Amino acid sequence: MELTPTLILNLTLLIVPPVVLVLVFRQWLARYVRWTVALTALCDILLFWDELFYYESFGLFAVLILVQLAATGAAAFHIYYKQRM
């Protein structure tokens, strides 16, 4: 599998927004860190609108986005419960 510029851009767009959102919420809005999952999903829909509804790439992006949302949710809830204790 060749790493094309488009693939690198898509991987970057899948990794950077959730990491930035979790870090920003952790730093300034720790009480509302659970909202990062919903905001990450919204970012994914806005960034990958064309890929989500293109029949050949729907399955791949659906799996990648679900893994991303699960990881973001795990990080957010870990921060939330750590902050409450």
Secondary structure as UniProt FT lines:
FT   HELIX           5..28
FT   HELIX           30..32
FT   TURN            33..34
FT   HELIX           35..47
FT   HELIX           49..52
FT   TURN            55..57
FT   HELIX           58..84
//
